[in-house]
């Protein structure tokens, strides 16, 4: 039975490498680091020392209408910026009312409008404020990024948010693709956004004792934890037939996805859950293990995640696991929670299009428990026909995308 093929025709991003998908991809393919000393008004009270933050040159006043800006939390600012870029690249014109009614928006976020929430709590509890900003709810709500994109571009199809911690963006992209397959939408704007570097969130992550104090070292024996990041990655999906009929440039094909739950520990990963999601993605895509050349790993740099993911990959790929190129780009753009998978999809699309696998930075000490080819420190030129992008979240939630070269 034939099935609608899904083309990716637009891509936008904002990250620690700056404004745009191209600066992000260029930084990753060069093995550069977006991790810097933490910029925060309360940095002196925090043990967190580093983060992968959007540069200070990002100026919302320059980018957004002054009438809209009061409604935009930093998360929505990121999402809207990346969506504008992705839609512009796609070449789609939503001024035709019919297309707007047939376009969905599905955006993933792990914590939503957290900077607004943090500022509101400070005013309420520290300053004893009796009145809060009247648009606080409109800024805080998790669906705000999706709604703002919908309103900015007149997109009247299904519009909603997905929240599944670090797997949010991959879950959102899968839901968007499913709607196109099912005929519920012709086009979808989808991805993830996060601005999580608030005082409260940083304190909460400190309490978990999983943050590195200097940099992120996925799969290295001397890894000491993850480094938080922020940003957004947004993509335009449409049917392959539609994209070709209008002469669009197809960046990559989204051929499948797999989703699973560990149904075990709320934070400790289970290789069975990750392997199930990868196996489901391969099955949905009609790919054999040997068809895959590259995996963008979840690769957080924590003691628990990296060997668990290694075991999951070996369970699915068997002997082919030793021929895979595997890398964690979180070593460069940080862990942006609900936006992480969206930033990583930029890396996967870049690898497919240019035949360059971005490295795992800071991998200096081999770990016997992490025994795959992690493309240490230096990018690798190689053909990439098909790739997986893994996201394994707190709550035991797993979402994996499968892509092929267009």
C-alpha positions as CSV (number, residue, x, y, z in Angstrom):
1,X,0.0,0.0,0.0
2,X,1.5,3.3,-1.0
3,X,2.2,5.9,1.6
4,X,2.7,9.7,1.4
5,X,6.4,10.5,1.4
6,X,7.5,13.4,3.5
7,X,9.8,16.1,2.2
8,X,11.6,18.7,4.3
9,X,11.7,21.9,2.3
10,X,12.5,24.5,4.9
11,X,14.8,24.8,7.9
12,X,15.5,27.5,10.4
13,X,17.4,27.8,13.7
14,X,18.8,29.9,16.4
15,X,21.5,28.5,18.7
16,X,24.7,29.2,20.6
17,X,26.2,29.6,17.1
18,X,24.0,32.6,16.3
19,X,21.0,33.4,14.2
20,X,20.2,30.9,11.4
21,X,20.5,27.3,10.5
22,X,23.7,27.8,8.4
23,X,25.8,29.2,11.3
24,X,24.7,26.3,13.4
25,X,25.6,23.7,10.8
26,X,28.8,25.5,10.0
27,X,29.9,25.4,13.6
28,X,29.0,21.7,14.0
29,X,30.7,20.6,10.8
30,X,33.9,22.4,12.0
31,X,33.8,20.8,15.5
32,X,33.5,24.3,17.1
33,X,32.0,24.8,20.5
34,X,29.1,27.0,21.4
35,X,29.7,26.4,25.2
36,X,30.8,29.5,27.0
37,X,30.9,30.9,30.6
38,X,27.3,31.4,31.8
39,X,25.8,34.8,31.3
40,X,23.2,35.4,34.0
41,X,22.3,38.1,36.4
42,X,22.5,35.6,39.3
43,X,25.7,33.8,38.0
44,X,27.5,34.6,41.3
45,X,24.9,32.6,43.3
46,X,25.0,29.5,41.0
47,X,27.4,26.6,40.8
48,X,26.6,26.3,37.1
49,X,29.6,27.8,35.3
50,X,28.9,27.2,31.6
51,X,26.0,27.0,29.1
52,X,25.4,27.1,25.3
53,X,23.5,30.4,25.1
54,X,22.2,32.4,22.2
55,X,24.7,35.2,21.6
56,X,23.9,38.6,23.2
57,X,23.7,40.0,19.6
58,X,20.2,38.5,19.4
59,X,18.0,41.6,19.6
60,X,14.2,40.9,19.8
61,X,13.5,44.7,19.4
62,X,15.2,44.6,16.0
63,X,13.4,41.4,14.9
64,X,9.8,41.7,16.1
65,X,7.1,44.2,15.8
66,X,6.7,46.3,18.9
67,X,3.0,45.4,19.1
68,X,3.8,41.7,19.2
69,X,7.0,41.7,21.4
70,X,5.2,42.1,24.7
71,X,3.5,38.8,24.1
72,X,6.7,36.9,23.4
73,X,8.6,35.0,26.0
74,X,12.1,34.2,25.0
75,X,11.0,30.7,23.9
76,X,8.4,32.1,21.5
77,X,11.0,34.6,20.2
78,X,13.3,31.8,19.3
79,X,10.5,29.7,17.7
80,X,9.2,32.6,15.7
81,X,12.7,33.6,14.4
82,X,13.4,30.0,13.3
83,X,10.0,29.5,11.8
84,X,10.4,32.7,9.7
85,X,13.6,31.4,8.4
86,X,12.3,28.0,7.6
87,X,9.2,29.3,5.8
88,X,11.2,31.8,3.8
89,X,13.5,29.0,2.6
90,X,10.6,26.7,1.7
91,X,9.3,29.4,-0.7
92,X,5.7,28.7,0.4
93,X,3.2,31.6,0.1
94,X,0.5,31.4,2.8
95,X,-1.4,34.4,1.5
96,X,-3.6,31.9,-0.3
97,X,-6.3,31.2,2.3
98,X,-6.7,27.6,1.3
99,X,-3.1,26.7,2.0
100,X,-3.2,28.4,5.4
101,X,-6.2,26.2,6.3
102,X,-4.3,23.1,5.3
103,X,-1.1,23.9,7.2
104,X,-0.4,22.6,10.7
105,X,1.9,23.9,13.4
106,X,3.3,21.5,16.0
107,X,6.1,22.8,18.3
108,X,7.8,20.9,21.0
109,X,9.0,22.5,24.3
110,X,10.1,21.0,27.5
111,X,9.4,23.8,29.9
112,X,7.7,26.5,27.9
113,X,7.8,30.2,28.9
114,X,10.2,29.6,31.8
115,X,12.0,33.0,31.8
116,X,8.6,34.7,32.1
117,X,7.6,32.3,34.9
118,X,10.9,33.0,36.7
119,X,10.5,36.8,36.5
120,X,6.9,36.6,37.6
121,X,7.8,34.5,40.6
122,X,10.5,36.9,41.6
123,X,8.2,39.8,41.5
124,X,5.4,38.0,43.3
125,X,7.4,36.4,46.1
126,X,10.6,38.5,46.4
127,X,9.1,42.0,45.7
128,X,5.5,41.2,47.0
129,X,4.1,42.6,43.8
130,X,0.3,43.0,43.9
131,X,-0.1,43.1,40.1
132,X,1.6,41.1,37.4
133,X,1.9,41.8,33.7
134,X,-1.5,41.2,32.1
135,X,0.0,39.1,29.3
136,X,1.8,36.7,31.7
137,X,-0.4,33.7,30.8
138,X,-0.1,34.4,27.1
139,X,3.7,34.4,27.5
140,X,4.0,31.4,29.8
141,X,1.7,28.8,28.2
142,X,3.5,25.9,26.5
143,X,1.4,26.4,23.3
144,X,2.5,30.0,22.9
145,X,5.3,29.3,20.4
146,X,3.0,27.3,18.1
147,X,0.3,29.9,18.4
148,X,2.6,32.8,17.7
149,X,3.8,31.1,14.5
150,X,0.2,30.3,13.5
151,X,-0.8,34.0,14.0
152,X,2.3,35.4,12.3
153,X,1.7,33.4,9.1
154,X,-2.0,32.9,9.0
155,X,-1.8,29.1,9.5
156,X,-5.2,27.8,10.4
157,X,-4.8,24.0,10.4
158,X,-4.2,21.9,13.5
159,X,-1.9,23.9,15.9
160,X,-0.7,22.5,19.2
161,X,2.3,21.9,21.5
162,X,4.1,18.7,22.4
163,X,5.9,18.4,25.7
164,X,8.0,15.3,26.4
165,X,11.1,16.7,28.0
166,X,14.2,16.2,25.9
167,X,12.2,14.2,23.2
168,X,9.7,17.0,22.6
169,X,11.0,18.2,19.2
170,X,11.2,14.7,17.7
171,X,7.7,13.8,19.0
172,X,6.4,17.1,17.5
173,X,8.0,16.4,14.1
174,X,6.6,12.8,14.1
175,X,3.1,14.1,14.9
176,X,3.3,16.7,12.1
177,X,4.4,14.1,9.6
178,X,1.6,11.7,10.7
179,X,-0.9,14.5,10.0
180,X,0.4,14.9,6.5
181,X,0.4,11.1,5.9
182,X,-3.2,11.0,7.2
183,X,-4.4,13.8,4.9
184,X,-5.2,16.1,7.9
185,X,-2.7,18.7,6.5
186,X,-0.8,19.4,3.3
187,X,2.0,21.3,5.0
188,X,3.4,21.4,8.5
189,X,5.6,23.8,10.4
190,X,7.3,21.9,13.2
191,X,10.3,21.5,15.5
192,X,11.2,22.6,19.0
193,X,12.1,25.7,21.0
194,X,13.5,26.3,24.5
195,X,14.8,29.1,26.6
196,X,15.4,27.3,29.9
197,X,18.3,29.2,31.4
198,X,16.3,30.8,34.2
199,X,17.5,31.0,37.8
200,X,14.9,28.5,39.0
201,X,15.7,25.9,36.3
202,X,19.4,26.3,36.7
203,X,19.0,25.7,40.5
204,X,16.8,22.7,39.8
205,X,19.4,21.1,37.5
206,X,22.1,21.8,40.0
207,X,20.1,19.8,42.5
208,X,20.2,16.8,40.2
209,X,24.0,16.8,40.1
210,X,24.2,15.9,36.4
211,X,25.7,19.2,35.1
212,X,29.3,19.4,34.0
213,X,31.4,22.2,35.4
214,X,33.5,23.0,32.3
215,X,32.3,21.4,29.1
216,X,30.3,18.4,27.7
217,X,32.2,15.2,26.9
218,X,29.8,12.6,25.5
219,X,31.1,9.0,25.4
220,X,34.4,10.0,26.9
221,X,35.6,8.2,30.1
222,X,36.2,11.6,31.8
223,X,32.6,12.9,31.1
224,X,31.1,14.7,34.0
225,X,27.6,15.5,32.8
226,X,25.6,17.6,30.5
227,X,25.7,21.3,29.6
228,X,22.5,23.2,29.2
229,X,21.7,25.1,26.1
230,X,18.9,27.1,24.4
231,X,17.5,27.9,21.0
232,X,15.1,26.6,18.4
233,X,15.0,24.5,15.2
234,X,11.9,24.7,13.0
235,X,11.2,22.8,9.7
236,X,8.7,22.9,6.9
237,X,7.3,19.5,6.0
238,X,5.1,18.6,3.0
239,X,4.4,15.7,0.8
240,X,7.1,14.8,-1.7
241,X,4.7,15.0,-4.6
242,X,3.6,18.5,-3.6
243,X,7.2,19.6,-3.1
244,X,8.3,18.3,-6.5
245,X,5.2,19.7,-8.3
246,X,6.0,23.2,-7.2
247,X,9.8,22.8,-7.9
248,X,10.9,23.1,-4.3
249,X,14.3,22.2,-3.1
250,X,14.0,19.1,-0.9
251,X,16.6,19.2,1.9
252,X,16.0,15.6,3.0
253,X,13.3,13.0,3.2
254,X,11.8,12.1,6.5
255,X,11.2,8.4,5.9
256,X,10.2,7.1,9.3
257,X,10.0,7.5,13.1
258,X,9.7,5.3,16.1
259,X,8.4,6.1,19.6
260,X,8.4,4.1,22.8
261,X,8.4,4.4,26.6
262,X,10.6,2.7,29.0
263,X,7.8,2.4,31.6
264,X,10.4,2.1,34.3
265,X,12.5,4.8,36.1
266,X,11.6,8.5,35.7
267,X,15.2,9.5,35.1
268,X,17.4,6.3,34.6
269,X,17.5,5.3,30.9
270,X,16.7,1.7,29.8
271,X,18.4,0.4,26.7
272,X,15.3,-1.6,25.8
273,X,13.3,1.6,25.4
274,X,15.8,3.2,23.2
275,X,16.4,0.1,21.1
276,X,12.6,-0.3,20.6
277,X,12.3,3.3,19.3
278,X,15.2,2.8,16.8
279,X,13.8,-0.5,15.6
280,X,10.4,1.0,15.1
281,X,11.9,3.9,13.1
282,X,13.8,1.5,10.9
283,X,10.6,-0.6,10.3
284,X,8.5,2.5,9.6
285,X,11.1,3.7,7.1
286,X,11.5,0.4,5.4
287,X,15.3,0.5,6.2
288,X,17.6,-2.4,7.1
289,X,20.2,-1.8,9.7
290,X,22.9,-1.9,7.1
291,X,21.3,1.0,5.2
292,X,22.1,3.4,7.9
293,X,25.4,5.3,7.8
294,X,25.1,7.8,10.7
295,X,23.3,8.2,14.0
296,X,23.1,11.5,15.7
297,X,23.0,10.2,19.3
298,X,21.1,11.5,22.3
299,X,24.6,11.6,23.8
300,X,24.2,13.8,26.9
301,X,27.6,13.2,28.4
302,X,26.2,11.8,31.7
303,X,27.6,8.6,33.2
304,X,24.3,6.8,32.8
305,X,23.1,7.9,29.3
306,X,26.1,7.2,27.1
307,X,26.8,3.5,27.9
308,X,23.0,2.8,27.9
309,X,22.6,4.4,24.4
310,X,25.7,2.4,23.2
311,X,24.0,-0.9,24.3
312,X,20.8,0.1,22.7
313,X,22.5,0.8,19.4
314,X,24.3,-2.5,19.5
315,X,21.0,-4.3,20.2
316,X,19.4,-2.9,17.1
317,X,22.3,-2.9,14.7
318,X,24.3,-6.0,15.6
319,X,27.5,-6.3,13.8
320,X,26.7,-3.3,11.6
321,X,27.0,-1.1,14.8
322,X,30.8,-1.3,14.3
323,X,30.5,0.3,10.8
324,X,28.2,3.2,12.0
325,X,29.4,6.7,12.5
326,X,27.8,8.0,15.7
327,X,28.2,11.5,17.1
328,X,26.7,13.7,19.8
329,X,26.4,17.3,18.7
330,X,25.4,18.2,22.3
331,X,29.1,18.4,22.9
332,X,28.9,21.7,20.9
333,X,25.4,23.2,21.0
334,X,24.6,22.0,24.5
335,X,21.5,20.2,25.7
336,X,18.6,22.5,24.8
337,X,16.0,20.2,26.3
338,X,12.8,20.5,24.2
339,X,14.8,22.1,21.4
340,X,17.7,19.6,21.4
341,X,16.4,17.2,18.8
342,X,15.5,20.1,16.5
343,X,19.1,21.5,16.7
344,X,20.3,17.9,16.0
345,X,18.1,17.6,13.0
346,X,19.9,20.5,11.4
347,X,23.1,18.4,11.9
348,X,21.6,15.3,10.4
349,X,20.3,17.2,7.3
350,X,23.7,18.8,6.9
351,X,25.4,15.4,7.0
352,X,23.0,14.0,4.4
353,X,23.3,17.0,2.1
354,X,27.1,17.6,2.3
355,X,28.5,14.2,3.2
356,X,30.2,15.4,6.3
357,X,29.5,13.9,9.8
358,X,29.9,16.4,12.6
359,X,32.2,15.1,15.4
360,X,31.7,14.4,19.0
361,X,33.8,17.2,20.6
362,X,35.9,16.7,23.7
363,X,36.1,12.9,23.3
364,X,39.7,12.5,24.6
365,X,39.6,9.4,26.8
366,X,38.2,6.1,25.4
367,X,35.6,4.4,27.6
368,X,35.4,0.6,27.3
369,X,31.6,0.9,28.0
370,X,31.2,3.2,25.0
371,X,32.8,1.2,22.2
372,X,31.3,2.6,19.0
373,X,32.8,4.9,16.4
374,X,31.9,8.3,17.8
375,X,33.8,10.4,15.2
376,X,36.0,11.9,18.0
377,X,36.9,15.6,17.7
378,X,37.3,15.9,14.0
379,X,34.5,16.0,11.3
380,X,34.5,13.2,8.8
381,X,33.8,13.4,5.1
382,X,31.8,10.3,4.1
383,X,28.7,9.4,2.1
384,X,25.6,9.5,4.2
385,X,22.6,7.7,2.6
386,X,20.4,7.3,5.6
387,X,20.6,8.5,9.2
388,X,18.8,8.2,12.6
389,X,18.4,11.0,15.1
390,X,17.9,9.8,18.7
391,X,16.1,11.5,21.5
392,X,15.7,9.8,24.9
393,X,14.0,11.8,27.6
394,X,13.4,11.9,31.3
395,X,10.2,10.1,31.9
396,X,11.5,7.2,29.8
397,X,10.2,8.7,26.6
398,X,12.0,7.9,23.4
399,X,11.5,9.3,19.9
400,X,13.7,8.5,16.9
401,X,13.6,10.0,13.4
402,X,14.9,8.3,10.2
403,X,16.0,10.4,7.3
404,X,17.5,9.8,3.8
405,X,19.3,11.9,1.3
406,X,16.9,13.7,-1.0
